[in-house]
Amino acid sequence: MMRRGLIVLAIAAAFAAVQASAAERLIVTLSTHRVLIQSNFTGADLVLFGSIDNIDPDVMERGGYDVVVSVRGPKRTFITRRKTRLLGIWANTESREFVEVPAYLAVSTNRPPVNIGAPDFLLRMRIGLVNNLLTQRIGADVADVHAQDPFRAGFIRVKIAEGLFREEPNGVTYLGNSLFRTSVPIPGTAPTGTYEVETLLIAAGALVNRETTAIEVVKVGFEAVIAQAARDQRLD
């Protein structure tokens, strides 16, 4: 009886292994893993190519796969201020501190995020600018707030104007049933540091697979010397 039970377990394990090997696999490659900032640097394009192995015919019949590529820069702390007109003069009357949030954020999808999944799924997967985590210091607490919060909306608006936040709802292009690409601009004002590159594979509003890699934005040459001197000066 025990031997029969072991055989059943072995068959179940083999079946699970076959199922796992048949699951969709996401393969991602980047045009570069290092962006070098020199004195004449005005920006560069990070190109991502991807492929989907073991595509499910049923998924293709139901509309295919969705792809989300998010690039998140190094975390920084920012202060956003609100101006109010007092006695005919515009003055800063309120402020909000954003704690350890991405200094750069770009989200590219193959179609608008609202068509990819339910609102709670988009929030959980951080799909779209409004659904990324932007923690704020409110009194003694540090937490994210509702997407319609005026300080949060204002912060995103300022970062978009600076070219450091961007959202491309049709930025991922399919080159066939299983191949896709996207191009993410790294502006000349991009902060140095490590950038996370996350690719999500989604089908019917559910996560199928995820791949995460990284690039590094570094200053070289004279720019690096100036940056190091500035850091050393702060330490004096």
Salt bridges, closest charged atoms under 4 A:
ASP53 OD2 - ARG25 NH2 3.18
ASP66 OD1 - ARG111 NE 2.72
GLU94 OE2 - ARG82 NH1 3.03
GLU97 OE1 - ARG137 NE 2.92
ASP144 OD1 - ARG152 NE 3.00
ASP149 OD2 - ARG96 NH1 3.53
GLU162 OE1 - LYS159 NZ 3.21
GLU168 OE2 - ARG166 NH2 2.73
GLU196 OE1 - ARG72 NH1 2.97
GLU196 OE1 - ARG126 NH2 3.98
GLU198 OE1 - ARG72 NH1 3.26
GLU198 OE2 - ARG210 NH1 2.88
GLU216 OE1 - ARG34 NE 3.77
